[in-house]
Amino acid sequence: MTILLGTSASPAFINLQEQVWIKKGVIRMMSLNCGDLGTGRSFELTGTNEQEIMRKFIVYAEDELKMPVLSCDTILRVHMAIKK
């Protein structure tokens, strides 16, 4: 992610920068190991941004962990555990 000092970088600009990097062949992969969350499972999710990994975790939590609703604490722990 590009952060410009002294200016207000809007989310649209940051998203545009990520798209440009992907087009140039520079893809930043992020990952989440579910074992780091204390689930007792060693399932790993990967994606190019936090939103993609979060969407994958929500599906995983609903289907595999039988968690139809995620608490604020769980969401915070997921965001903290994503490796950039």
C-alpha positions in Angstrom: 0.0 0.0 0.0 1.2 3.5 -0.8 1.0 6.1 1.9 1.8 9.7 0.9 3.1 11.9 3.7 1.6 15.3 3.9 -1.5 14.5 1.9 -4.7 12.7 2.5 -4.5 9.4 0.5 -8.1 8.4 -0.2 -9.1 4.7 -0.2 -9.9 5.1 -4.0 -6.3 6.1 -4.6 -4.9 3.3 -2.6 -7.1 0.8 -4.3 -6.0 2.2 -7.7 -2.3 1.8 -6.7 -3.0 -1.9 -5.8 -4.6 -2.5 -9.1 -1.6 -0.9 -11.0 0.8 -3.1 -9.0 -1.2 -6.2 -9.9 -1.2 -5.2 -13.6 2.6 -4.7 -13.5 3.0 -8.2 -12.1 3.8 -7.2 -8.5 1.3 -9.1 -6.4 1.5 -8.9 -2.6 0.2 -12.0 -1.1 -1.1 -12.1 2.5 -2.0 -15.1 4.5 -3.9 -16.2 7.6 -3.1 -19.4 9.5 -6.2 -20.4 11.4 -4.0 -22.2 14.0 -2.8 -18.7 15.1 -6.4 -18.0 16.1 -6.7 -20.9 18.5 -9.1 -22.9 16.4 -7.1 -26.1 16.8 -6.9 -26.4 13.0 -4.0 -25.6 10.7 -5.9 -24.3 7.7 -4.3 -21.4 5.8 -6.1 -18.8 3.8 -4.2 -16.6 1.3 -5.2 -13.5 -0.7 -4.0 -10.3 -2.2 -5.6 -8.0 0.5 -7.2 -8.1 3.9 -10.8 -7.9 2.5 -10.3 -11.0 0.4 -8.8 -13.0 3.3 -11.6 -11.8 5.6 -14.3 -12.9 3.1 -12.6 -16.4 2.9 -12.5 -16.6 6.7 -16.2 -15.8 7.0 -17.1 -18.6 4.6 -14.6 -20.9 6.4 -16.1 -20.0 9.8 -19.7 -20.6 8.7 -19.0 -23.9 6.9 -16.2 -25.6 8.8 -16.3 -24.0 12.3 -20.1 -23.7 12.5 -19.9 -20.0 13.5 -22.7 -18.2 11.8 -22.0 -15.0 13.6 -18.5 -13.6 14.3 -18.0 -11.5 17.4 -16.0 -8.2 17.3 -13.2 -9.9 19.3 -12.9 -12.6 16.6 -12.9 -10.1 13.8 -10.2 -8.1 15.5 -8.1 -11.3 16.2 -8.4 -12.2 12.5 -7.2 -8.8 11.4 -4.3 -8.9 13.8 -3.3 -12.4 12.6 -3.1 -11.6 8.9 0.5 -11.7 7.8 1.3 -9.0 5.3 
